């Protein structure tokens, strides 16, 4: 791959174009099980490169999954023609090399690729652990394991060349509980850069616990309640925050956070960090997908908005520093601003301790529909499910309810963050207590 990338840069130099090449070589493995039988087992690989060319302030892009030079040269010509024909001018999209050292940090992973049979057996056992939890668990919606690993390569005519191996794995389980005519499902997920750290059994049991706990659920009366988000539910809020913090949204003026840099937007106790070298992080990367060195980055610190997620283009357009947050879905995609391991800094107390101090409220275990929230106004109205809180203890299950409000009011209403942090994909959160949210029920 490095050889071919060097040849693309030579082509660019000969034709007078600035050039960036992003290449990747990826392997994937996936197992899906239903009722003790393997439904899917798939191993695949993909390799390709994306080429960005710039001339006279105009940019062209093309990609290829061909590994031969003929395919690569064809993609180069396509990118060149796209740049020449572009009607957009004054677009300096390529990253400069600021000369910052690539940070030391954990990027290692262990997937034990040769042991497919053992992983498959663990998925079967995970599903069975859920089925064995209680007689009310009557079915599953499937159990699964997936892993992805590979190497990325980035080089540019602006003078830098990077490569790095990355990888992660995960298991998930959805159990179904039934009592009379009522049916509830519970989902749980576990991820790690090291397959030896995945707890398949606990994932199965937890999915069953969640399904069981939602039986006999009912809506609570409409009102304003203290709310404790489970970490796995608050990650939906962080998903929305990532959108609102995108430098692309800042440039377009389509985020509720535009113009608020350096201002108070959340409670003092809230700090939001993007850490690309997090111990145990699944999305660690010592440089971003434009090749710029990354470091731990605070976006909200002590309630104050301290930064946005920028790539090279959004940083230049907004006049902000480049935070090295360019990400790509694959070599087929142009980079856009995004996070690595984005999480709320945990506090000191456990979830049980937080519950014990809440006389009456709601413990939210899942949020439905956060993708419908409006990033321009910050308004949201989403479905929730979880448990009631009475006298400092979990009480009956609640469902068919919605919470509504504005993201800035929600962030300003945070009164405590718990200790136990949960990551789902890029996002991580501990339990979070909000002093009051409007809840629609009966």
C-alpha positions, 0 to 999 in steps of 0.5 A: 500500500505504501508503495502505491501511495508514493506513486500517486504522490509522484503523479501529483507532483508531475501534474502540478496538483496538491494531493492527499491519499488515504488508504486502508486495508480492513478485515471483518468477522461477524457471527449471528446466532438465533436460538442456538443455531448459527444464522450468519458467519462471515469473514470479509476483507476490503482494501482501497484508497481515496485521492484528493487533488487540489489546484487553484483552490478547487478540489476533486475526489475519487476512490478505488478498491482496485489494488493495481496501478491501472485502477489507481491511475484511473481514480487519479484521473477522475479526481483530477477531472473533478477538480478541474470541473469543480465550480467551488473555489477557494477551498483549501481542504488539505491538512497542513503538517503542524510538526506536532509529534504523534502522541504515545498512547494505547492503540494496541488490540488483540482479536485472536483472529484464528479462533473463530470456533471459540467465538462462535461458541461464546455467542451461543453460550451468551444467548443461552445465559439470557434464556436461563435467567428466568422463566419469563425469558421466552425468546431472543432477537438474536445474539452476535459478535463482530470484529474489525481490524486493519491498517490506515495509511495517509500521505500528502504532498504537504510533507507527511506520511502516517500509518497505524493499525487499529481494531476493536470487537463487540458482542451484543444480545437482545432478550425477550420477556413475556408475561401474559400478553405483555412482551418486552425486550432488553438489549445489552452490548459490550465492546473492547479492543481486546477480545479476552476482555469481552464478557459474553455471559454477563452481556447475555444475563444483563439483556435478560435482566433488562427485559425482565425489569420492564414487565408490568410497565406503565406510564407515570403521571405527567409532570416534572421529575428528577431523572437519572440517565443510565450511562447506556441511555445518556450516550444518546445525548452525547450522540446529539452533542457530537452533531451540535459540536461539529465544526461543519455545523458551526460553519453553516450556522446550524447548531445551537452552540454557534457563537457560544465558545467560551461561554457557560452552556452546562452545569459546573460538574459537567466535562466532555472529553474526546480522548484518542489515546484512552486506555481501553478505548475502542476508537483510539487513533494517534492521528486523525483521518487527515494525518494530523496528530491527535491529543486529548481534547476537552470540548466542555470543561467545567460547564464551559464550551471550550472547543468544537470538533474540527477538521482542516477545512472547518477550522480554516473556515471558522478561524478556530484551531484544527482539533484533529477530528477528521474522521472517515467511514472508509476510503470511499468517504471524504473526511468530516468532523467527528469524535474518537472516544467522546465521553462525560468525565465520571464522578465519584459515587455509584449508581446505587448511591445516586438512586438512594438520594432520589426520593421520587423520580425516573431511572431512564434505561433507554431513549428512543428517537434522539436522532429527531432532535433539532440541532439548530434550536436544541429542542428534543422530544423523545421516548423513554423506558426504564424504572420509577424511583420511590424512596431511593429505590428502583420501583416498577417499570415505566414506558410509553412516556416522553421527555422533552426540553432543550439540550442547554436546559438539560446540560444546565440541570445536571447535578451529579455524574456517577462513577460507572462509565459505559461506552457504546460505539464512540460515545461513553457516559456514566449515570447522570442525574438531572434535577428536573425534566418535563415528562409526558405520561398519563 
